[in-house]
Amino acid sequence: MLGFTYYQQLEEMDCGAACLRMVARHYGRYYNLEYLREQTRISREGVSLLGISEGAESIGLQTLALPVSLEQLERDIPLPCILPWNEEHFVVLHKAKKGRFYLADPDPARGKYDVGKAEMLRHWATLNNDQGTYSGNVLVLETTPDFFAKDREGIDKSSWKYVLDYFRNYSILLWQFGAGLVLASILQILLPFLLKNMVDFGIVHDDYNFVLLVVIAQGILLLSTTLLGAMRRYIMLHIGGRVNVSLVSDYIRKLTRLPLEFFDSRSRGDLLQRINDHERLQNFLTGPTLVRVFSIFNFLAFAVVLALWDSILFLIFLIGTAINIGWVSWQESRKRDLDFRLFEQSAAGKEQLMEIIDGMQEIKQGNASRQKRWAWERQRAGLYRTRLQLSTIDQWQRTGGTAINQVKNLMITLVAATAVLNGDLTLGTLVAIHYILAQLDTPIEDFNEFARGYRESMISLERMNEIHNKADEQERVHRLAIIPGDGSLQLKDVGFHYNLPNAPRVLKGINATIPPGKVTAIVGASGSGKSTLLKLMQGFYQPTEGEILLGGTNLSTIDRTYWRSISGVVSQEGYIFSDTIARNIALGEDYIDQQRLIQAVKIAQIERFIDRLPNGYGTVIGEAGVGLSRGQKQRLLIARAIYRQPKYLFLDEATTGLNAFTEVTIMDELFEYMKGTTIVIVAHRHSTFERADHIVVVNDGVIVEQGKHTELMETRSSYFRLVRNQTLLGN
């Protein structure tokens, strides 16, 4: 069991990727978990055996999924292999011998353990009613030459390097900090010699002047040590605050650079919880950690002094210290798994609270307050139990460590006192030894605290590396920042499916041209792929087949920041920030152009609503301010898009919350004001799309017809039926 490298999942849905990581490590390859998450096409619902198989083959492993009996699993299947567990989890079987099955469960609460045949049947196998036998699925994995190819993508590069880079700007302060620690250590080493001489020469020989001289020297040393300690604390406070801001700021900057697909498989609670990881790492690096590291110098120096004075005392001290460190290390290994569980439960708790707050209207409407509260209380109870377990282990760790230290010190005191009685040690040496013991206890406690902080920081670093090792949405190389050619958008054989195992194709063989400076409408039934097509044109997703051209140039070669600076979007998921109305409309602008702001508000017909507010454009809206109706929110989003004065405007169901009259009025003014702008509309109301210069009809991910309104009505096909049905419903 000890020979098989174990990795645990960092999140609830990571079990499949973590299993694959263990198998790859068994064969000699290190992969970071985030890369394997992508390859296994993990979603918020988890991963399937098919997804793990596809991920394994992407790194060069050959896979075979098949049902087998328990006897076949033990006798014939090459190990390690991956097994489904309880129909909702995955584990690695790495050894089977004499009816015992040795598992590596990525759930940190289980880890590595072995089970018998009965438990295997209960958790892995199902009963075949036709044959009356048990069998279960297994994913067999074997290496290919491609698996051992050099420089493969996704090789684990987790390290402290990018974190330590934050401290380079403070090298002078850190040198001063280190010099202060070394000087303080030297001063402290002098104290036991002063004590020894004060007793042996001053007190024994009744020399008051010598005692006074030693006390003055001790006072100077203590004052110097105190001043050095104050300087160290000031330096670390100064560095710590700045590093913390930089760490979290860069984390947020990294999130903004990640592709939209990344957020499809992450919960808000998980992303928020990772900020705590940055704070924990910052506390480890800029808190008392460096003091604890340098206290090891004190430990070594005092230990050498003790060894020179009496080797037996030093041996007792060494044995006691080794037992103490062993005890602490054992307790820390028990706490690691609980720490991962605490992270998952904390993230889930935050997600539940946000759901309750966001869904309060639905909770009240459905009388679901008790149900939701009980669900949160159950989750909170689990979190409390985990914290209680951590606290219990921590108390045992501290109590046991203290007891071991006390016994060790008593043994040393007994042996030292006996040596004084026998004349082998002086009384001054005994007093100095007691001082040394008191000083040695602190470095041991510091080492234990350092070990605890290092363990927690390594867990945090692993979770942080998941994010920082993720590829940006667009590599930071030279990209085009102009509109090439005539500026038309062309879709050539575009196909798309989401990054999920066995995902259906949302779009298939799309061929269309969006003429520049014209209005193009994309229409069709709900779920036909219209909104997905719009997101592809905005660059939020990349086509899995074909290409999208802007003026004859592939859209992926256009700088993404530039493309979005000349594009305006009003989507169904548009977000209103907790800020003033003016800043919500002029999003991303440091300076607000009042003339453009008023013009955008007039076209969006939200001027009367704003004028009625006490603070007008300075009124705070969103979660922290005034609530908006759906129609007001949509008109505000339209005003935001108009304010940008984009060259390309994408409207995705932008007016569904408005009545027909208001919609027609706004769209008329919008088309007039933005004449010459390339506009792409996804709409259901024929009053909106029938005035478009070009209409594209999509059905089940395929373009079934396209043309002008009059042309499509004459063909009496899909578009004709769509308009006729709406007209009949309207009448």
C-alpha positions in Angstrom: 0.0 0.0 0.0 2.8 2.4 0.8 4.3 2.0 -2.7 1.3 3.5 -4.5 1.4 7.3 -4.7 -1.8 8.9 -3.4 -3.4 12.1 -4.5 -6.6 13.5 -3.1 -9.3 15.5 -4.8 -9.4 19.2 -4.1 -13.1 19.6 -4.8 -16.1 17.4 -4.6 -16.2 16.8 -8.4 -12.5 16.1 -8.8 -12.6 12.4 -8.0 -12.2 11.2 -11.6 -9.3 13.6 -12.4 -7.6 12.7 -9.1 -7.9 8.9 -9.9 -6.3 9.5 -13.4 -3.6 11.6 -11.8 -2.7 8.7 -9.4 -2.6 6.2 -12.3 -0.4 8.6 -14.4 2.0 9.0 -11.4 2.2 5.2 -11.0 3.6 5.0 -14.5 6.0 7.9 -13.9 4.3 11.0 -15.1 3.3 14.0 -13.1 0.2 15.9 -14.2 -1.5 18.9 -12.5 -5.1 18.3 -11.5 -6.4 21.3 -13.4 -5.2 19.9 -16.7 -6.7 16.5 -16.0 -10.0 18.3 -15.1 -10.1 19.7 -18.6 -9.2 16.5 -20.3 -11.9 14.5 -18.4 -14.4 17.3 -19.3 -15.6 17.8 -15.8 -18.7 19.8 -15.2 -20.5 21.0 -12.1 -22.3 17.6 -12.0 -19.0 15.7 -11.9 -17.5 13.4 -14.5 -18.4 10.1 -16.1 -16.4 6.9 -16.9 -16.4 8.0 -20.5 -14.9 11.4 -19.6 -12.1 9.7 -17.6 -11.5 7.4 -20.6 -11.2 10.3 -23.0 -8.9 12.2 -20.5 -6.7 9.1 -20.1 -6.3 8.7 -23.9 -5.5 12.3 -24.3 -2.3 11.8 -22.1 -1.3 8.6 -24.0 -3.0 5.8 -22.0 -4.9 3.1 -23.8 -8.3 2.4 -22.1 -10.9 -0.2 -22.1 -14.2 0.0 -20.2 -16.0 -3.3 -19.6 -18.1 -5.2 -17.0 -16.3 -7.9 -15.1 -17.1 -10.2 -12.2 -15.2 -9.9 -8.9 -13.2 -13.0 -9.7 -12.1 -11.6 -13.0 -11.2 -8.3 -11.4 -8.9 -10.0 -9.0 -7.4 -12.5 -11.4 -7.3 -11.0 -14.9 -7.5 -7.1 -14.9 -4.1 -5.3 -15.0 -3.7 -2.9 -12.1 -4.0 -0.1 -11.3 -7.5 0.4 -12.7 -10.3 2.8 -12.0 -13.7 1.7 -10.5 -17.0 3.4 -10.1 -17.9 3.5 -6.4 -21.5 3.8 -5.1 -22.6 4.9 -8.5 -21.5 8.5 -7.8 -17.7 8.3 -7.1 -14.5 6.8 -8.5 -11.6 5.0 -6.8 -8.3 3.4 -7.9 -7.8 -0.3 -7.4 -4.0 -0.7 -7.2 -3.6 -4.2 -5.6 -5.7 -7.3 -5.2 -4.4 -10.3 -3.2 -6.0 -13.2 -1.3 -9.5 -11.8 -1.3 -8.4 -8.3 -0.2 -8.8 -5.3 -2.5 -6.5 -2.3 -1.9 -8.1 1.0 -2.9 -6.9 4.6 -3.3 -9.9 6.8 -2.7 -9.4 10.4 -3.7 -11.9 11.5 -1.0 -9.5 12.7 1.7 -11.8 11.3 4.4 -11.0 7.8 3.2 -7.6 7.8 1.6 -5.9 4.4 1.1 -7.5 1.4 2.6 -8.4 -2.2 1.8 -11.8 -4.0 1.7 -13.0 -7.6 1.5 -15.2 -9.2 -1.2 -18.5 -8.5 0.6 -17.8 -4.7 0.8 -16.6 -4.7 -2.9 -19.8 -6.3 -4.0 -21.8 -3.8 -2.0 -20.1 -0.6 -3.3 -18.9 -1.6 -6.7 -21.0 -4.4 -8.2 -24.6 -4.8 -9.3 -26.8 -7.9 -9.5 -27.5 -9.3 -12.9 -31.1 -10.4 -12.6 -31.0 -12.7 -15.6 -27.9 -14.6 -14.5 -28.1 -14.1 -10.7 -24.4 -13.0 -10.6 -22.7 -9.8 -9.6 -20.5 -7.7 -11.9 -19.3 -4.1 -12.1 -17.7 -1.8 -14.6 -13.9 -1.2 -14.7 -11.7 1.1 -16.7 -8.6 -0.7 -17.7 -5.6 1.6 -18.4 -2.3 0.7 -20.1 0.6 2.8 -21.3 1.5 3.5 -24.9 4.7 5.0 -26.3 2.9 8.4 -26.6 2.4 8.4 -22.8 6.2 8.7 -22.3 6.7 11.4 -24.9 8.7 14.3 -23.6 7.4 17.9 -23.0 3.8 16.9 -22.9 1.3 19.6 -22.0 -0.1 19.6 -18.4 3.0 18.2 -16.7 2.8 19.3 -13.0 4.8 22.5 -12.5 3.5 23.4 -9.1 6.1 25.3 -7.1 6.6 28.2 -4.7 8.4 30.2 -7.4 5.6 32.6 -8.4 4.7 33.2 -4.7 8.2 34.0 -3.7 8.5 36.4 -6.6 6.3 38.8 -4.7 9.1 39.2 -2.1 11.8 40.3 -4.6 10.8 44.0 -4.2 11.5 43.8 -0.5 15.0 42.2 -0.6 16.6 45.0 1.4 14.0 44.8 4.1 14.3 41.0 4.2 18.1 41.2 4.6 17.6 43.6 7.5 15.1 41.2 9.0 17.5 38.3 8.7 20.4 40.3 10.1 18.2 41.3 13.1 17.3 37.7 13.7 20.9 36.4 13.6 22.0 39.2 15.9 19.2 38.5 18.4 20.2 34.8 18.4 23.8 35.6 19.2 22.7 37.9 22.0 20.5 35.2 23.5 23.3 32.6 23.5 25.3 34.9 25.7 22.7 34.9 28.5 23.2 31.4 29.9 27.0 32.1 30.2 26.2 35.3 32.1 23.9 33.3 34.4 26.4 30.6 35.0 29.2 33.1 35.9 26.9 35.2 38.1 26.1 32.2 40.3 29.5 30.5 40.3 31.6 33.7 40.8 29.3 36.4 42.0 26.9 34.6 44.4 29.1 31.8 45.6 32.0 34.2 46.3 29.7 37.0 47.6 30.9 39.5 45.0 28.2 42.1 44.7 30.0 44.2 42.1 30.3 41.2 39.8 26.6 40.4 40.2 25.7 44.0 39.4 27.9 44.0 36.3 26.3 40.8 35.1 22.7 42.1 35.7 23.6 45.3 33.8 24.9 43.2 30.9 21.8 41.1 30.9 19.6 44.2 30.9 21.5 45.6 27.9 21.1 42.2 26.1 17.3 42.0 26.9 16.8 45.6 25.7 18.6 44.9 22.5 16.6 41.8 21.9 13.3 43.6 22.6 14.2 46.4 20.1 15.2 43.9 17.5 11.9 42.0 18.0 10.0 45.3 17.5 11.9 46.0 14.3 11.2 42.5 13.0 7.5 42.9 13.6 7.3 46.2 11.9 9.1 44.9 8.8 6.9 41.9 8.5 3.7 44.0 9.0 4.9 46.3 6.2 5.7 43.5 3.8 2.7 41.3 4.8 0.0 43.9 4.0 1.5 44.7 0.6 2.0 41.0 -0.4 -1.5 40.1 0.7 -3.0 42.8 -1.6 -0.8 41.7 -4.5 -1.7 38.0 -4.1 -5.4 38.6 -4.1 -5.3 41.2 -6.8 -3.3 38.9 -9.1 -5.8 36.1 -8.4 -8.7 38.3 -9.4 -6.7 39.5 -12.5 -6.1 35.8 -13.4 -9.8 35.0 -13.1 -10.6 37.8 -15.5 -8.2 36.3 -18.1 -9.7 32.8 -17.9 -12.1 31.6 -20.6 -15.8 31.5 -19.9 -15.7 27.7 -20.0 -13.7 27.7 -16.8 -16.6 29.3 -14.9 -19.1 26.8 -16.3 -17.6 24.1 -14.0 -16.9 26.2 -10.9 -19.2 27.5 -8.2 -19.0 30.9 -6.7 -18.4 29.5 -3.3 -15.3 27.6 -4.5 -13.8 30.6 -6.2 -14.4 32.8 -3.1 -13.0 30.2 -0.8 -9.7 30.2 -2.7 -9.2 33.8 -1.5 -8.8 32.4 2.0 -6.0 30.2 0.6 -4.1 33.3 -0.5 -4.6 34.9 2.9 -3.4 31.7 4.6 -0.3 31.5 2.4 0.4 35.2 3.0 0.1 34.7 6.8 2.5 31.7 6.6 5.1 33.6 4.7 4.9 37.0 6.4 3.7 36.0 9.9 6.0 34.5 12.5 7.3 31.9 10.0 10.7 33.5 9.4 11.1 34.0 13.1 10.4 30.3 13.6 12.9 29.4 10.9 15.6 31.4 12.5 14.7 30.1 16.0 16.2 26.9 14.7 19.6 28.7 14.9 18.9 29.3 18.6 17.9 25.6 19.0 21.1 24.4 17.4 23.3 26.9 19.4 21.7 26.1 22.8 21.8 22.3 22.0 25.6 22.6 21.3 26.1 24.4 24.6 24.1 21.7 26.4 26.1 18.9 24.7 29.4 20.6 25.7 28.3 20.9 29.4 26.9 17.3 29.7 26.4 14.7 27.0 23.9 12.7 29.0 21.6 15.7 29.4 21.9 16.4 25.7 21.0 12.7 24.9 17.9 12.9 27.1 16.9 16.2 25.4 17.5 14.7 21.9 15.3 11.7 22.6 12.5 13.8 24.1 12.6 16.2 21.2 12.5 13.3 18.6 9.4 11.9 20.4 7.8 15.3 20.4 8.4 15.9 16.7 7.1 12.4 15.9 3.9 13.0 17.9 3.3 16.3 16.2 3.9 14.9 12.7 1.5 12.0 13.2 -1.2 14.4 14.4 -0.6 16.7 11.4 -1.0 13.8 9.0 -4.4 13.2 10.5 -5.4 16.8 10.1 -4.6 17.1 6.4 -7.6 15.1 5.2 -9.9 17.1 7.5 -8.5 20.3 6.1 -9.6 19.4 2.5 -13.0 18.4 3.8 -13.3 21.7 5.6 -12.5 23.6 2.4 -15.2 21.7 0.5 -17.8 22.2 3.2 -17.0 25.9 3.6 -17.3 26.5 -0.2 -20.6 24.6 -0.2 -21.9 26.6 2.8 -21.1 29.9 1.0 -22.8 28.6 -2.1 -25.9 27.7 -0.1 -26.1 31.0 1.6 -25.8 32.9 -1.7 -28.6 30.7 -3.1 -30.9 31.5 -0.2 -30.2 35.2 -0.6 -30.5 35.2 -4.4 -33.6 33.0 -4.4 -35.5 34.7 -1.5 -38.5 35.6 -3.7 -38.9 32.0 -4.9 -38.4 30.6 -1.4 -41.2 32.8 -0.1 -43.4 32.0 -3.1 -42.9 28.3 -2.7 -43.1 28.3 1.1 -39.6 26.6 1.1 -38.0 28.6 3.9 -38.0 25.7 6.3 -36.7 23.2 3.7 -33.9 25.5 2.7 -33.0 26.4 6.3 -32.9 22.8 7.3 -30.6 22.0 4.3 -28.3 24.8 5.3 -28.4 23.6 9.0 -27.5 20.1 7.9 -24.6 21.4 5.9 -23.5 23.6 8.8 -23.7 20.7 11.2 -21.3 18.8 9.0 -19.0 21.8 8.9 -19.1 22.0 12.7 -18.3 18.3 13.1 -15.3 18.7 10.9 -14.1 21.8 12.8 -14.7 19.9 16.1 -12.6 17.0 14.8 -9.8 19.4 13.8 -10.0 21.1 17.1 -9.9 17.8 19.0 -6.8 16.6 17.2 -5.2 20.0 17.7 -5.8 19.8 21.5 -4.4 16.3 21.6 -1.4 17.5 19.7 -0.7 20.4 22.0 -1.5 18.5 25.2 0.7 15.6 24.1 3.5 17.9 23.1 3.4 19.7 26.4 3.4 16.5 28.4 6.4 15.1 26.5 8.3 18.4 27.0 7.5 18.4 30.8 8.6 14.8 31.3 11.8 15.5 29.3 12.6 18.6 31.4 11.9 16.8 34.7 14.3 14.0 33.6 17.0 16.6 32.7 16.5 18.4 36.0 16.8 15.2 38.0 20.0 14.1 36.2 21.5 17.7 36.4 20.7 18.0 40.1 22.3 14.6 40.8 25.4 15.7 38.9 25.6 18.9 41.1 25.3 16.8 44.2 28.1 14.5 42.9 30.3 17.5 42.1 30.2 16.9 38.3 28.4 20.2 37.6 28.4 23.6 39.3 25.3 25.3 40.7 25.7 28.0 38.1 25.7 25.4 35.3 22.4 24.0 36.8 20.8 27.4 36.7 22.1 28.0 33.1 20.8 24.6 32.0 17.3 25.5 33.3 17.5 28.7 31.3 18.6 26.8 28.2 15.7 24.3 28.7 13.2 27.2 28.8 14.7 28.6 25.6 14.8 25.2 23.9 11.1 24.6 24.5 10.2 27.7 22.4 12.1 26.5 19.2 10.4 23.1 19.5 7.0 24.7 19.7 8.0 27.0 16.8 9.0 24.0 14.8 5.7 22.4 15.4 3.8 25.5 14.5 6.0 25.8 11.4 5.2 22.2 10.4 1.5 22.9 10.9 1.6 26.2 8.8 3.7 24.5 6.1 1.2 21.7 5.8 -1.7 24.1 5.5 0.2 26.3 3.1 1.1 23.4 0.8 -2.6 22.5 0.6 -3.4 26.1 -0.2 -0.6 26.3 -2.8 -1.9 23.3 -4.6 -5.3 24.8 -4.9 -3.9 28.1 -6.0 -1.7 26.5 -8.6 -4.9 25.0 -10.1 -5.9 28.5 -11.0 -2.5 30.1 -11.8 -1.5 27.2 -14.1 -4.7 27.5 -16.1 -4.1 28.8 -19.6 -5.4 32.3 -20.3 -8.3 32.9 -22.6 -5.9 34.2 -25.2 -2.1 34.0 -25.1 -0.4 37.3 -24.6 1.3 37.5 -28.0 1.0 40.1 -30.7 -2.6 40.1 -32.1 -4.4 42.2 -34.6 -6.0 45.3 -33.2 -7.8 46.5 -36.4 -10.9 45.5 -38.3 -9.5 43.7 -41.3 -11.1 43.8 -44.8 -14.7 44.9 -45.1 -15.5 43.9 -41.5 -18.0 41.3 -42.3 -18.5 38.2 -40.1 -18.3 34.9 -41.9 -19.1 31.5 -40.4 -17.6 28.6 -42.4 -18.7 25.1 -41.5 -18.9 26.1 -37.8 -19.7 23.3 -35.4 -19.8 23.4 -31.6 -20.3 21.2 -28.6 -19.7 22.0 -24.9 -16.7 20.4 -23.2 -18.6 17.5 -21.6 -18.3 13.8 -22.2 -20.3 12.6 -25.2 -21.8 16.1 -25.4 -24.3 16.6 -28.3 -23.3 19.0 -31.1 -25.2 22.3 -30.4 -24.3 23.7 -33.8 -23.6 21.7 -37.0 -22.2 22.9 -40.3 -23.1 26.6 -39.9 -22.4 28.7 -43.0 -23.5 32.3 -43.0 -22.3 35.9 -43.7 -23.1 38.8 -41.4 -22.9 41.8 -43.7 -21.1 44.9 -42.3 -23.2 47.9 -41.3 -26.5 45.9 -41.6 -29.0 44.4 -39.2 -29.0 40.6 -39.1 -31.6 38.6 -37.2 -31.1 35.0 -36.0 -34.4 33.3 -35.3 -35.7 29.9 -34.5 -37.3 27.8 -31.7 -36.0 27.8 -28.2 -32.9 25.6 -27.7 -32.0 25.7 -31.4 -28.5 27.2 -30.7 -29.1 30.9 -31.4 -27.5 32.2 -28.2 -24.6 29.8 -28.5 -24.0 31.1 -32.0 -23.9 34.7 -30.7 -21.4 33.7 -28.0 -19.1 32.2 -30.6 -19.2 35.5 -32.6 -18.4 37.4 -29.4 -15.3 35.1 -28.8 -16.5 33.7 -25.5 -16.3 30.2 -26.9 -14.2 28.7 -29.7 -15.8 26.6 -32.5 -15.0 22.9 -32.2 -15.3 22.7 -36.0 -14.8 25.3 -38.8 -13.9 28.9 -38.3 -15.3 32.4 -37.8 -13.7 35.1 -40.0 -13.7 38.9 -39.5 -13.1 40.6 -42.8 -11.5 37.4 -44.1 -9.2 37.0 -41.0 -9.8 34.3 -38.4 -11.4 35.8 -35.3 -9.1 34.0 -33.0 -6.1 36.1 -34.3 -7.9 39.3 -33.4 -6.9 40.7 -30.0 -9.7 39.7 -27.7 -9.6 43.0 -25.7 -9.7 45.0 -28.8 -12.6 43.0 -30.2 -14.7 43.5 -27.1 -13.8 47.2 -27.0 -15.6 47.7 -30.4 -18.4 45.3 -29.5 -21.6 45.9 -27.5 -23.6 43.1 -26.0 -27.1 42.9 -24.4 -27.6 39.3 -23.2 -30.2 37.5 -21.3 -27.7 37.0 -18.4 -26.7 40.7 -18.3 -25.5 41.8 -14.9 -26.2 45.0 -12.9 -23.4 45.9 -10.5 -23.8 47.4 -7.1 -22.9 50.9 -8.2 -24.5 54.1 -9.4 -26.7 54.2 -12.5 -24.1 56.3 -14.3 -21.3 53.9 -13.7 -23.4 50.9 -14.6 -24.1 52.5 -18.0 -20.5 53.7 -18.5 -19.1 50.4 -17.4 -15.3 50.3 -17.7 -15.0 54.1 -18.3 -12.9 56.2 -15.9 -14.4 59.4 -17.2 -18.2 59.5 -18.0 -19.2 61.5 -21.1 -22.4 63.2 -19.9 -23.7 63.8 -23.5 -23.3 60.2 -24.5 -24.9 59.1 -21.2 -28.0 61.2 -21.7 -28.3 60.1 -25.3 -28.1 56.4 -24.4 -30.7 56.8 -21.6 -33.1 58.6 -24.0 -32.9 55.9 -26.7 -33.3 53.1 -24.0 -36.4 55.0 -22.7 -35.3 54.8 -19.1 -35.0 58.6 -18.6 -38.3 59.0 -16.7 -37.4 56.2 -14.2 -34.0 57.9 -13.5 -35.5 61.3 -13.1 -37.9 60.1 -10.4 -35.1 58.8 -8.3 -33.9 61.2 -5.5 -30.2 61.0 -6.6 -30.8 60.6 -10.3 -27.8 59.2 -12.1 -26.0 58.9 -8.8 -28.5 56.5 -7.4 -26.9 53.2 -6.3 -28.6 50.1 -7.8 -28.0 46.4 -7.8 -27.7 44.2 -4.7 -26.5 47.1 -2.6 -29.1 49.6 -3.8 -32.4 50.2 -5.5 -34.0 47.1 -7.0 -35.0 47.0 -10.7 -37.8 45.3 -12.6 -36.9 43.0 -15.5 -37.9 45.7 -18.0 -35.9 48.4 -16.2 -32.9 46.1 -16.1 -33.1 45.3 -19.8 -33.4 49.0 -20.7 -30.4 49.8 -18.5 -28.4 47.1 -20.3 -29.4 48.5 -23.7 -28.3 52.0 -22.6 -24.9 50.4 -21.5 -24.5 49.0 -25.0 -25.5 52.2 -26.7 -23.1 54.3 -24.6 -20.1 52.2 -25.8 -20.9 53.3 -29.4 -19.8 50.0 -30.7 -19.0 49.0 -34.3 -20.7 45.6 -33.6 -23.8 45.2 -31.5 -25.1 41.8 -30.3 -28.6 41.6 -28.9 -29.6 38.3 -27.3 -33.3 38.4 -26.3 -32.6 42.0 -25.3 -36.3 43.1 -25.1 -38.2 40.1 -23.7 -39.1 42.0 -20.5 -40.7 44.9 -22.4 -44.2 45.2 -23.8 -44.6 45.2 -27.6 -45.1 48.9 -28.0 -42.0 49.9 -25.9 -39.9 47.3 -27.7 -40.8 48.6 -31.2 -40.2 52.2 -30.1 -36.8 51.4 -28.6 -35.7 49.3 -31.5 -36.7 52.0 -34.0 -34.6 54.6 -32.2 -31.8 52.2 -31.8 -31.6 51.2 -35.5 -31.8 54.9 -36.4 -29.1 56.0 -34.0 -26.7 53.1 -34.8 -27.2 53.2 -38.6 -24.0 51.9 -40.1 -23.3 49.6 -37.1 -23.2 45.8 -37.7 -26.1 44.6 -35.5 -26.9 40.9 -34.8 -30.2 40.2 -33.1 -31.5 37.0 -31.5 -35.3 37.6 -31.0 -38.6 35.7 -30.8 -41.0 38.6 -31.7 -41.5 39.0 -35.4 -42.1 42.8 -34.9 -38.4 42.9 -34.0 -36.7 40.7 -36.5 -38.9 41.3 -39.6 -37.2 44.7 -40.1 -33.7 43.1 -40.3 -31.7 43.4 -43.5 -30.9 39.8 -43.3 -32.5 36.9 -41.5 -31.0 33.6 -40.5 -33.3 30.8 -39.5 -31.8 28.1 -37.2 -33.4 24.8 -36.2 -31.8 22.2 -34.1 -28.3 23.7 -34.6 -28.6 23.9 -38.4 -29.3 26.9 -40.6 -32.5 25.9 -42.5 -32.9 29.1 -44.5 -31.8 32.7 -44.8 -32.7 35.8 -46.6 -34.8 38.9 -46.4 -38.2 39.0 -44.7 -40.2 39.2 -47.9 -38.2 36.5 -49.6 -38.6 34.1 -46.7 -42.3 34.7 -46.5 -42.7 33.8 -50.1 -41.0 30.5 -49.7 -43.7 29.6 -47.1 -41.2 27.4 -45.1 -39.9 27.4 -41.6 -39.7 31.2 -41.3 -43.3 31.6 -42.7 -44.6 29.1 -40.1 -42.8 30.9 -37.3 -44.3 34.3 -38.3 -47.8 32.8 -38.9 -47.8 31.1 -35.5 -46.8 34.3 -33.7 -49.5 36.3 -35.7 -52.2 33.7 -34.8 -51.1 33.8 -31.1 -51.1 37.6 -31.1 -54.6 37.7 -32.6 
